[in-house]
């Protein structure tokens, strides 16, 4: 573990992380020893991203434009999470 943090403290959720800039963020985070949770509405792209990134990546199918769905995602993941939203999703 880097920087004395537990694996739970080194988890990042990338909304829209299955392609484009989001995938690049997810790949970089995994290379820095973060556990990466890729959240996207496209299961096929999530599986491809996980395959490309490797064992540090996990996926969640979620409509990232649906505030309640995103809240439910985070409730299920627990505390100590870093969020990346490279799509520029507006949060209310």
N, C-alpha and C positions, 0 to 999 in steps of 0.2 A: 504494500500500500504506500502510495506516494503522499508526501506532506502530512503523515500521521493521521490521515482521515480514514474512516472505515469505508468499505465498499458502498454502504448505503449513502454515505455523505458524498460519494463520487458518482452519483447517478445523474444523468441529464435526460430530460424529455425533450425531443425535437418534434415540434408540431410541423407537419408537412415534411418530415425527414426522409421520405422514401425516394425523392429525386431532387435534382437541381441543387440549389444552395443548401437546402435542408439536409440532403444526403452528404454534401461536403462537410457540413458542420458535424453530422453524426460520425463520419469517418475520422475526422480530426479528433473528436472527443474520445472515440475508441482507441485511437493511437496514443492518447495521453492517459490511458488506463481508466477511463470512465466506463461505467455500465451505461449503455445507451438504450433508451426506450424510444422507438420510432412510432409516432402517432400519425396516422393517415387514413383516409377513407378508402384507399385502394389496396386491398389485401395482396394482390399479385405483385405490386411494386414493393410492398413491405417485405414480402418473402425474398424478392430479388435483392433488396438492400441488406437484409440480414445475412444472406448468403455471401454478399460482397464484403461485408464488415467482419463477420465471424462471430465467435462465441460471446463477445461482449455486447452484442445487439439482441434486443427483444422487440417485438412489435405489438401494437395495439391498433385494431381497426376502430376508428372513431371519426365522426364528422367534426372536424376541427372548427367549422363555422357555427356549430351548435354549442352554445355556452354551457348548457346543462350536461351535455355529453362530455365536455372537457372537464367540468367540475367532477363528474362521476369518475373519470379516468384518474384524476389526481387523488380523489378520496380512496380509490382502490390501491394506489401506489404507496400511500403513506407519506411521512415527512422526509425531510432532508433531500429535497429535489431541486435541481437547477433547471430552469426552463429556457429553451431556445425557440424562438418563433421567427425564423428567417423570412417567413412570408409576409411579415408586417401585419399580422392579424390584430385588429383592434379589439381590446378588451374593455368591457363596460365596468 
